[in-house]
Amino acid sequence: MTILRPFSKQCIMKNFIKVLKRFVPPYKKFLVLSIITNILAAILNVLCFSLIMPILEILFGVNQEQKVYEYIPLSLDVFSFPSWKILVENLKNNFNWYVLDMIQIKGASDTLLLLASYLILFTLLRTAAMYLALYYMIPIRTGVVRDIRNQINSKILKLPLAFFSEERKGDILARISGDVNEIENSIMSSLDMLFKNPILIIIYLLGMFFTSWQLTLFVLVTLPVMGVIMGKIGKKLKQQSFFGQQQWGGLMSQVEETLGGLRIIKAFNAEEKMKFRFQKSNEAFKKTTFRIFRRQQLAHPMSEFLGTVTIAIVLWYGGTLILNNNSSIDAAAFIFYLSIFYLLINPAKELSKSVYSIQKGLASVERVDKILMAESNILDPENPLEIGLKDKIEYKNVWFKYGDNWVIKGVNLAIENGKTVALVGQSGSGKSTMVDLLPRFYDINDGAITIDGISVKDTKLHDLRQLMGIVNQEAILFNDSFFNNIAFGVENATREQVIDAAKVANAHEFIIATENGYETNIGDRGGKLSGGQRQRISIARAILKNPPILILDEATSALDTESERVVQDALENLMKNRTTIVIAHRLSTIRNADLICVMHEGEIVERGKHEELIELNGYYRRLCDMQSF
């Protein structure tokens, strides 16, 4: 297992900005609205607390008569910093003039009531703005998760079969569930980090700076210490998270294997063995998540402690300024300053937490990207040719290998239109691989496969596979109705067409005997049906598609004798007037094939009709004698 080095801060920023660029652009309208409402909420928050100063002065009987304020007209040079500072001072002066004027006209009690009313109004507006800021984030959060899952599912459907021979199903399920949720949290933290929290911090700092620049400079020196210490705590979180998510994928794989192999597990009395295997992996996952959660939970109490330490230091320094009669701040302004500073601590803590979440989310992005960034080597050509079968299918000196092992070695084979060709041979001789190469489930390494002289690589995959119907040894059915399973892959199939196909496949009788007929659900993978019934539904599906090329991959080898006879009748109905490639272990089912090819270690070693091959007294004769024996 590859151990990843922890990200540096620059690397974290770079990577989660890439994540934002990939997933957020469709929702930029909501992002802009969220930013605007966050700015509004922060400004209203400062205005709310600015009302504390006149309220405190009234409550504690500050000698207002000794202060003289006059209204000052406002002006602003937007390119001059001193002009901004003068504007703020003038605003404070005019506000104090307004409060004093109200006290003289209406009295202190009524003025206090009016200020309290203003406080309620500003608080209402602030909470509304905060709600809208969160409200506009919801479409981003839910939409991004939907988009990622759609992308993963689409990619799974596009990737070649070779990709999934190297990946565990449970691990893929873990990526589309748990890892996507981690990415969701990472993106939301990223958005908070980039937009919400910095906006709040900047506006609060501006409010603090215009209240007392000396105290604010002191805060800016002491506050980063908290961030440095918090950064030390989360240094290895991303590495541990990646390892933990890999373990979660392993657990999901074990569950998937257990569900798929329950019959064998029980038959071999292996329940205890499987239980011990799962518990061992689950314990390892628990230990990893324990370390991750322990480090995460340390963030909150540590930030609380460091925040209290910082406030205590600010209290000491600010109190010293007041006690020394510093003209830049008075007692009421200092309380306002402390209130704004307290507001600043929360977004600062969230900013710190966001780093942990992003580190964990980036580990999930890596795992999801293993699917999303996987490249398929089986693609449509730029200028595809139209294809159809009128003459023949031809394998021309075809070579193919899995990894470093050659599975098909220089095979030449011509299959005439309307003829039936059977492939026989021992397990591992390359029969199934031969038929998998025709619909381009895998691409050949050398040679060519053509249909009427056109290479299968020179046409669209959809058009190529539209020519073919496949019936496998294990019928691949879906947790749906009889009707939808038979109509699978055929657009706008009518009920009459489905029934006709079922009748040809000898499936109509047992379908209508069920509770809801063609609308009866057949269960997961057709679990409510017998093996013969599942195979006949699979055959009905191929009949409805009505393909010119039929591939039968050991379609009756898993059936009992009685079921095989019924299914064989259905297959003979299906094979009429079609070009058929049959893979068979039971040689009795292919005696009447137009051509029988015997494969051995990836090569065709014999070919001919049944009687001709028997007379050769070679591989085919030995296979027949073994089955007869």
ROSEPA-327759 format. One line per field, with one value per residue (C-alpha): y, x, z. Coordinates in Angstrom, 3 decimals, padded with zeros to 6 digits, always signed. Example, Ala and Ser with C-alpha at 12.3 -4.5 7.8 and 13.67 -1.06 7.14 Angstrom:
! residues 2
py	(-004.500 -001.060)
px	(+012.300 +013.670)
pz	(+007.800 +007.140)
This chain:
! residues 629
py	(+000.000 +003.402 +005.757 +009.317 +012.191 +014.850 +017.855 +021.177 +024.156 +025.373 +021.921 +021.778 +025.143 +024.162 +020.834 +021.972 +024.943 +022.338 +020.480 +023.684 +024.399 +020.909 +020.697 +024.177 +026.165 +024.967 +026.564 +029.848 +031.864 +030.414 +030.935 +034.645 +035.069 +033.314 +035.608 +038.725 +037.619 +036.674 +040.193 +041.674 +039.439 +040.444 +044.181 +043.893 +041.980 +044.845 +047.375 +045.358 +045.456 +049.115 +049.919 +048.560 +051.712 +054.305 +051.853 +051.341 +055.074 +055.671 +052.793 +053.693 +057.399 +058.741 +062.534 +063.312 +067.045 +067.269 +065.990 +068.267 +066.821 +068.667 +067.166 +066.846 +066.425 +063.207 +062.987 +060.228 +059.894 +056.194 +056.085 +057.518 +055.457 +058.511 +059.545 +056.213 +056.652 +060.216 +058.943 +056.351 +058.988 +061.304 +058.518 +057.811 +061.528 +061.952 +058.866 +060.208 +063.619 +061.860 +059.889 +062.992 +064.915 +062.164 +062.106 +065.838 +065.628 +062.319 +061.473 +058.656 +055.962 +056.472 +056.724 +053.416 +051.817 +053.137 +051.845 +048.447 +048.460 +049.214 +046.319 +043.951 +045.175 +044.794 +041.363 +040.276 +041.470 +039.826 +036.433 +036.645 +037.334 +034.442 +032.121 +033.175 +032.618 +029.034 +028.632 +029.423 +026.819 +023.993 +023.717 +023.582 +020.889 +018.627 +019.331 +018.554 +015.204 +014.333 +015.354 +013.319 +010.196 +010.651 +011.041 +007.910 +005.874 +007.113 +006.360 +002.859 +002.203 +003.533 +001.820 -001.480 -004.781 -004.975 -002.108 -004.023 -007.194 -005.247 -003.499 -004.939 -004.250 -003.372 -000.819 +000.843 +000.957 +002.551 +005.254 +006.139 +006.317 +007.230 +008.914 +011.108 +012.250 +013.153 +015.191 +016.964 +017.986 +018.970 +021.216 +022.924 +023.517 +024.806 +027.259 +028.406 +028.766 +030.729 +032.868 +032.856 +032.816 +035.206 +037.674 +037.607 +037.863 +040.818 +042.805 +042.105 +043.103 +046.353 +047.093 +046.368 +048.445 +051.534 +051.137 +050.881 +050.374 +049.858 +047.007 +045.439 +045.366 +043.635 +041.045 +040.420 +039.548 +037.132 +035.506 +033.573 +031.613 +029.686 +028.761 +027.497 +025.226 +023.895 +023.151 +020.954 +018.824 +017.937 +017.278 +013.574 +013.519 +013.245 +010.238 +008.436 +009.307 +007.807 +004.600 +004.483 +004.880 +002.046 -000.142 +000.867 -000.229 -003.585 -004.020 -003.282 -005.850 -008.499 -007.784 -008.017 -011.335 -012.694 -011.798 -013.327 -016.488 -017.307 -020.645 -021.819 -020.366 -022.346 -025.479 -025.576 -024.566 -021.517 -019.055 -018.761 -018.327 -015.515 -013.931 -013.919 -012.508 -009.633 -008.918 -008.745 -006.201 -004.299 -004.041 -002.653 -000.083 +000.830 +001.505 +003.716 +005.725 +005.978 +007.718 +010.012 +010.996 +011.488 +013.990 +015.702 +015.993 +017.539 +020.535 +021.954 +021.957 +023.169 +026.054 +026.909 +027.048 +029.073 +031.424 +032.059 +032.676 +035.202 +037.005 +037.199 +038.748 +041.244 +042.108 +042.835 +044.958 +046.835 +047.439 +048.860 +051.331 +052.527 +052.761 +054.829 +057.214 +056.337 +058.571 +055.965 +053.874 +054.286 +051.721 +051.492 +051.207 +048.532 +046.408 +046.820 +045.830 +042.696 +041.757 +042.018 +040.137 +037.334 +037.176 +036.881 +033.791 +031.537 +031.950 +031.611 +028.262 +027.158 +028.075 +025.766 +022.950 +023.370 +022.423 +019.040 +018.376 +019.347 +017.053 +014.186 +015.107 +015.262 +011.641 +010.743 +012.776 +010.626 +007.428 +008.728 +010.027 +006.514 +005.908 +009.352 +009.801 +006.252 +006.240 +003.750 +002.400 +001.189 +004.287 +005.198 +006.261 +009.883 +008.918 +005.762 +003.518 +001.979 -001.731 -004.650 -008.378 -009.675 -011.741 -012.971 -012.321 -012.886 -013.207 -012.424 -013.521 -012.300 -011.997 -010.983 -011.104 -010.387 -008.624 -010.583 -013.839 -014.471 -015.908 -015.863 -016.706 -015.973 -017.212 -017.204 -017.942 -017.066 -017.295 -017.181 -015.272 -017.516 -020.288 -021.740 -022.037 -023.830 -023.290 -026.190 -027.008 -027.311 -024.507 -021.749 -022.543 -019.068 -019.768 -017.033 -014.565 -015.182 -014.094 -011.200 -009.727 -009.524 -006.882 -005.171 -005.945 -006.125 -004.879 -007.196 -006.599 -007.587 -008.705 -007.699 -008.712 -007.676 -007.812 -007.702 -006.451 -003.541 -003.689 -003.631 -000.779 +001.398 +001.581 +002.938 +000.642 +001.179 +000.130 -002.855 -004.189 -003.495 -006.361 -008.859 -010.728 -012.554 -015.384 -016.249 -019.295 -017.254 -015.299 -011.626 -010.337 -007.244 -006.590 -005.606 -007.071 -009.835 -007.239 -004.840 -007.634 -008.967 -005.459 -004.489 -002.765 -002.428 +001.017 +001.302 -002.440 -003.216 -005.737 -007.896 -008.006 -008.994 -011.741 -013.087 -013.224 -015.018 -017.590 -018.355 -018.745 -021.148 -018.652 -017.389 -020.173 -019.808 -015.978 -015.782 -018.314 -015.751 -013.356 -010.286 -011.910 -009.846 -007.147 -009.572 -008.614 -011.405 -010.370 -009.561 -011.237 -013.210 -014.919 -015.876 -018.044 -021.402 -021.649 -022.776 -019.984 -017.356 -018.656 -018.580 -014.939 -014.207 -015.947 -014.015 -010.796 -011.818 -012.856 -009.470 -007.662 -009.782 -009.460 -010.778 -012.184 -014.462 -015.424 -018.353 -018.694 -022.106 -021.194 -024.634 -025.936 -025.006 -026.615 -030.004 -032.384 -031.450 -027.706 -028.104 -029.728 -026.862 -024.203 -025.974 -025.854 -022.114 -021.673 -023.521 -021.157 -018.237 -019.544 -019.884 -017.769 -016.147 -016.159 -017.952 -018.494 -021.206 -022.010 -025.390 -027.888 -030.380 -031.508 -033.090 -029.589 -028.635 -031.840 -030.133 -026.976 -025.969 -025.681 -026.859 -025.302 -027.002 -024.580 -025.464 -022.917 -019.999 -021.657 -023.443 -026.894 -028.612 -027.505 -029.241 -030.890 -033.390 -036.512 -035.097 -034.320 -037.737 -039.313 -037.180 -039.015 -035.965 -033.418 -033.423 -037.240 -037.278 -034.629 -036.692 -039.898 -038.174 -036.942 -040.334 -042.005)
px	(+000.000 +001.309 +001.718 +001.023 +002.978 +000.896 -000.019 +001.661 -000.645 +000.171 -000.604 -003.918 -004.981 -003.935 -005.762 -009.050 -009.173 -008.906 -011.821 -013.874 -013.105 -014.283 -017.542 -018.802 -019.062 -022.627 -023.739 -021.784 -025.040 -025.832 -022.217 -022.355 -025.649 -024.153 -021.124 -023.325 -025.532 -022.467 -021.082 -024.443 -024.687 -021.194 -021.896 -025.221 -023.467 -021.020 -023.873 -025.768 -022.850 -022.126 -025.396 -023.836 -021.735 -024.578 -026.709 -023.888 -023.256 -026.932 -027.137 -023.976 -024.703 -021.874 -021.841 -023.228 -023.404 -019.619 -019.457 -020.388 -021.121 -022.061 -023.371 -020.630 -021.449 -019.981 -017.529 -015.265 -012.231 -012.388 -008.672 -007.425 -007.090 -007.097 -010.361 -011.945 -010.715 -012.121 -015.437 -015.705 -014.867 -017.488 -020.087 -019.385 -019.604 -022.910 -024.365 -023.410 -024.876 -028.102 -028.275 -027.619 -030.231 -032.780 -031.918 -032.498 -035.815 -037.303 -035.317 -032.889 -035.557 -037.290 -033.921 -032.876 -036.112 -035.524 -031.939 -033.155 -035.705 -032.924 -030.952 -033.898 -034.348 -030.667 -030.584 -033.630 -031.978 -028.690 -030.258 -032.231 -029.017 -027.268 -030.146 -030.039 -026.268 -026.818 -029.913 -027.932 -025.337 -027.911 -028.245 -024.440 -024.119 -026.877 -026.113 -022.414 -023.102 -025.646 -023.244 -020.340 -022.461 -023.838 -020.294 -019.109 -022.074 -021.630 -017.919 -018.571 -020.826 -018.208 -015.102 -014.006 -014.425 -010.652 -010.840 -013.214 -011.179 -008.635 -011.120 -013.298 -017.027 -017.260 -014.481 -016.300 -019.488 -017.528 -016.274 -019.721 -021.129 -018.703 -016.047 -018.585 -019.943 -016.418 -015.986 -019.266 -017.979 -014.646 -016.256 -018.494 -015.495 -013.599 -016.370 -016.472 -012.715 -012.590 -015.701 -017.707 -015.077 -012.582 -015.419 -016.444 -012.843 -012.046 -015.158 -014.693 -011.037 -011.998 -014.480 -011.810 -009.207 -011.398 -012.260 -008.608 -005.768 -003.260 -005.226 -005.893 -002.203 -001.555 -004.267 -002.826 +000.502 -000.916 -003.829 -001.754 -000.096 -003.358 -003.393 +000.194 -000.512 -003.734 -001.799 +000.591 -002.298 -003.688 -000.442 -001.034 -004.818 -005.015 -002.685 -004.706 -007.995 -006.827 -005.811 -009.134 -011.173 -009.237 -010.085 -013.755 -013.681 -012.267 -015.095 -017.692 -016.033 -016.258 -019.960 -020.551 -018.663 -020.612 -023.974 -022.984 -021.514 -023.921 -024.861 -021.228 -020.426 -023.246 -022.544 -018.941 -019.801 -017.575 -019.731 -017.190 -014.314 -016.103 -017.173 -013.588 -012.327 -014.832 -014.269 -010.510 -010.887 -013.545 -011.256 -008.443 -010.856 -012.041 -008.479 -007.785 -010.997 -010.294 -006.987 -008.651 -011.552 -009.201 -007.186 -010.338 -011.917 -008.745 -009.299 -012.334 -011.056 -007.655 -009.222 -011.419 -008.376 -006.268 -009.197 -009.586 -005.859 -006.001 -009.018 -007.252 -004.200 -006.399 -008.242 -004.931 -003.556 -006.821 -007.344 -003.826 -004.645 -007.785 -006.085 -003.324 -005.992 -005.219 -007.416 -007.895 -010.399 -012.737 -014.535 -017.690 -015.667 -013.497 -016.560 -017.711 -014.202 -014.261 -017.674 -016.390 -013.226 -015.325 -017.249 -013.921 -012.855 -015.657 -014.890 -011.195 -011.930 -014.096 -011.263 -009.000 -011.587 -011.992 -008.357 -008.948 -012.098 -010.376 -007.443 -009.852 -011.884 -008.823 -008.075 -011.565 -011.041 -008.001 -010.032 -012.981 -010.610 -009.279 -012.635 -013.371 -009.888 -009.544 -009.130 -010.862 -008.851 -012.037 -013.367 -015.395 -013.363 -013.464 -015.078 -017.116 -018.313 -021.764 -021.767 -024.098 -023.784 -024.503 -021.424 -019.267 -017.444 -013.713 -010.925 -007.614 -004.434 -005.880 -003.603 -004.749 -003.259 -004.241 -001.275 +001.762 -000.064 -001.156 -004.679 -005.414 -002.520 -002.801 -006.367 -007.915 -011.631 -014.376 -018.049 -020.445 -023.706 -026.507 -024.161 -023.625 -020.051 -019.256 -016.172 -015.184 -012.196 -010.992 -011.483 -008.951 -008.463 -009.702 -013.277 -015.018 -012.248 -012.814 -016.451 -015.657 -013.380 -016.172 -018.336 -015.092 -015.460 -011.691 -009.544 -007.148 -003.393 -002.699 -004.553 -008.122 -011.735 -014.007 -017.694 -018.238 -014.672 -015.087 -012.962 -014.954 -012.647 -013.851 -017.497 -019.423 -019.586 -023.351 -023.835 -021.517 -023.215 -026.639 -025.909 -025.484 -027.541 -025.776 -027.013 -024.514 -024.088 -025.375 -028.460 -027.871 -031.232 -032.250 -034.406 -037.410 -040.492 -040.590 -041.672 -038.786 -036.207 -037.345 -037.664 -034.240 -032.214 -035.161 -036.729 -040.544 -041.203 -044.941 -046.604 -047.506 -043.859 -042.691 -045.316 -044.410 -040.731 -041.593 -043.663 -040.809 -038.492 -040.961 -041.333 -044.901 -046.590 -044.644 -044.784 -048.568 -048.770 -047.205 -049.268 -048.990 -047.984 -045.531 -045.478 -044.241 -040.893 -038.327 -036.075 -032.390 -030.645 -033.823 -033.548 -037.249 -036.820 -035.235 -032.103 -034.051 -036.599 -033.875 -032.218 -035.480 -036.055 -032.536 -033.339 -036.620 -034.644 -032.346 -035.348 -037.012 -033.823 -033.827 -030.079 -028.423 -025.539 -026.157 -023.561 -024.381 -021.786 -022.426 -026.097 -027.244 -024.205 -025.594 -029.017 -030.425 -031.455 -035.152 -034.478 -031.787 -034.273 -036.762 -034.058 -032.466 -035.809 -035.972 -032.399 -033.143 -036.081 -033.732 -030.950 -033.116 -031.805 -029.093 -025.325 -024.562 -021.407 -021.861 -019.538 -020.421 -019.097 -021.852 -020.860 -024.271 -025.743 -023.519 -023.480 -025.419 -023.257 -022.053 -018.496 -016.914 -013.594 -011.538 -009.426 -006.346 -004.142 -005.428 -005.217 -007.690 -006.142 -008.996 -012.010 -014.764 -018.166 -018.863 -018.312 -015.136 -013.607 -014.496 -012.648 -009.547 -009.241 -007.669 -008.613 -012.332 -012.557 -010.916 -013.371 -016.307 -014.922 -014.418 -018.022 -019.337 -017.330)
pz	(+000.000 -000.955 +002.002 +000.934 +002.385 +004.139 +002.021 +002.648 +003.092 -000.399 -001.795 +000.111 -001.315 -004.816 -004.716 -003.256 -005.640 -008.408 -006.808 -006.746 -010.400 -011.333 -009.416 -008.457 -011.771 -012.582 -009.305 -009.464 -009.319 -005.894 -004.830 -005.723 -003.855 -000.824 -000.866 -001.071 +001.814 +003.878 +003.402 +004.356 +007.441 +008.601 +008.179 +010.020 +012.770 +013.292 +013.250 +015.872 +018.257 +017.509 +019.318 +022.527 +023.023 +023.293 +025.289 +027.810 +028.040 +028.851 +031.342 +033.226 +033.321 +031.277 +031.676 +028.223 +028.981 +029.002 +025.433 +022.575 +019.145 +015.992 +012.790 +010.138 +006.415 +005.015 +002.103 +000.819 -001.408 -002.324 -003.219 +000.070 +003.236 +005.555 +003.909 +004.962 +008.534 +008.633 +007.256 +010.039 +012.678 +011.228 +011.215 +014.884 +015.639 +013.800 +015.496 +018.935 +017.991 +016.989 +020.281 +022.404 +020.480 +021.151 +024.856 +025.112 +023.230 +024.408 +027.519 +028.294 +028.825 +025.470 +023.707 +025.266 +024.043 +020.537 +020.493 +021.701 +018.849 +016.376 +017.865 +017.320 +013.730 +012.842 +014.484 +012.437 +009.230 +010.214 +010.950 +007.687 +005.779 +007.581 +006.693 +003.038 +002.959 +004.149 +001.949 -001.211 -000.227 -000.212 -004.037 -004.275 -001.607 -002.923 -006.580 -006.321 -004.641 -007.336 -010.106 -008.716 -008.313 -011.835 -013.157 -011.345 -012.578 -016.156 -016.006 -014.669 -017.654 -020.102 -018.721 -020.301 -018.495 -018.007 -015.483 -013.210 -013.271 -011.190 -008.867 -006.090 -006.332 -002.651 -003.009 -005.898 -003.800 -000.954 -003.308 -004.608 -001.054 +001.726 -000.397 -002.180 +001.179 +002.255 -000.924 -000.165 +003.261 +001.751 -000.837 +001.707 +003.965 +000.958 +000.161 +003.790 +003.774 +000.530 +000.848 +004.086 +006.837 +005.178 +004.513 +008.160 +009.344 +007.050 +008.011 +011.730 +011.503 +009.755 +012.536 +015.122 +013.274 +013.068 +016.760 +017.872 +015.414 +018.248 +019.823 +016.403 +015.497 +018.824 +018.008 +014.540 +016.132 +018.737 +016.808 +014.192 +017.002 +017.431 +013.740 +013.845 +016.822 +015.213 +012.019 +013.989 +015.276 +011.842 +010.021 +009.292 +009.092 +005.315 +005.240 +007.926 +006.187 +002.905 +004.667 +006.527 +003.347 +001.714 +004.698 +004.378 +000.745 +001.856 +004.367 +001.683 -000.583 +002.125 +002.661 -001.086 -001.247 +001.728 +000.195 -003.135 -001.610 +001.230 -000.317 -000.449 +002.982 +004.576 +002.528 +003.758 +007.348 +006.920 +008.897 +011.709 +009.288 +007.430 +010.708 +011.999 +008.693 +008.808 +012.493 +011.962 +009.138 +011.057 +014.106 +011.953 +010.484 +013.981 +015.138 +012.144 +012.556 +016.290 +015.554 +013.007 +015.293 +018.249 +016.260 +014.969 +018.412 +019.767 +017.487 +019.317 +022.934 +021.759 +019.842 +022.845 +025.114 +022.704 +022.082 +025.823 +026.161 +023.315 +024.813 +028.175 +026.539 +024.641 +027.883 +029.575 +026.742 +026.089 +029.793 +029.999 +027.198 +029.037 +032.431 +030.847 +029.490 +025.858 +023.718 +020.967 +022.968 +025.946 +028.115 +025.964 +022.757 +024.402 +025.214 +021.605 +020.487 +022.645 +021.225 +017.644 +018.598 +020.073 +016.786 +014.967 +016.914 +015.596 +011.850 +012.711 +014.407 +011.475 +009.148 +011.151 +011.124 +007.372 +006.859 +008.546 +006.542 +003.305 +004.062 +004.612 +001.539 -000.703 +000.230 -001.016 -004.196 -004.980 -004.596 -006.640 -009.317 -009.772 -011.457 -012.919 -014.389 -015.665 -019.433 -021.672 -024.582 -026.259 -028.030 -031.083 -034.129 -035.291 -038.609 -037.900 -040.704 -040.956 -040.329 -040.994 -041.571 -045.054 -045.876 -042.995 -039.716 -039.922 -037.360 -039.123 -037.305 -033.973 -030.937 -027.467 -023.983 -020.380 -018.826 -020.044 -020.817 -024.388 -024.383 -028.139 -030.447 -034.166 -034.653 -038.136 -038.461 -040.954 -039.899 -042.848 -042.549 -041.265 -040.182 -036.704 -035.461 -032.196 -030.060 -027.815 -025.669 -022.125 -019.578 -020.146 -023.824 -024.889 -026.036 -024.025 -024.819 -028.545 -028.336 -025.965 -028.635 -031.226 -029.402 -028.229 -024.552 -024.972 -027.863 -029.656 -029.500 -033.099 -036.194 -037.104 -036.589 -039.458 -040.322 -044.078 -044.422 -041.969 -038.822 -035.581 -034.495 -037.385 -036.312 -033.331 -030.319 -030.151 -033.793 -033.389 -030.262 -031.726 -034.152 -031.317 -028.780 -025.960 -023.745 -021.001 -018.804 -015.859 -016.868 -016.010 -014.780 -012.828 -009.779 -011.878 -013.539 -016.163 -018.724 -018.082 -018.033 -021.401 -022.888 -021.535 -024.273 -026.681 -026.859 -026.815 -026.845 -026.817 -024.554 -027.564 -028.692 -025.222 -024.962 -028.414 -027.436 -024.176 -026.077 -028.478 -025.455 -023.738 -020.875 -021.309 -019.343 -016.103 -016.336 -016.482 -013.634 -011.267 -009.153 -011.371 -014.638 -016.651 -013.936 -011.249 -009.753 -010.160 -007.238 -007.050 -010.021 -010.646 -007.264 -007.231 -010.357 -011.082 -013.217 -016.278 -015.878 -015.572 -018.722 -020.685 -019.664 -020.913 -024.199 -024.524 -024.142 -027.010 -029.153 -028.660 -029.706 -032.875 -033.573 -036.735 -034.656 -031.677 -029.062 -026.765 -024.011 -022.416 -022.179 -020.946 -019.044 -015.597 -016.105 -015.219 -017.996 -018.045 -017.944 -020.592 -022.988 -022.603 -022.885 -025.865 -027.695 -026.988 -028.211 -031.459 -032.034 -031.420 -033.693 -036.800 -039.683 -037.509 -037.508 -034.253 -032.244 -029.614 -026.727 -025.284 -022.776 -023.531 -026.997 -027.607 -027.982 -030.947 -033.034 -035.831 -035.993 -039.472 -038.125 -034.883 -033.822 -031.139 -029.097 -027.068 -025.284 -027.349 -030.771 -033.037 -033.330 -035.185 -037.215 -039.166 -038.731 -035.959 -038.086 -039.632 -036.257 -034.891 -037.822 -037.092 -033.780 -032.135 -029.446 -030.304 -030.213 -026.786 -025.501 -026.757 -025.241 -021.875 -021.828 -022.921 -020.175)
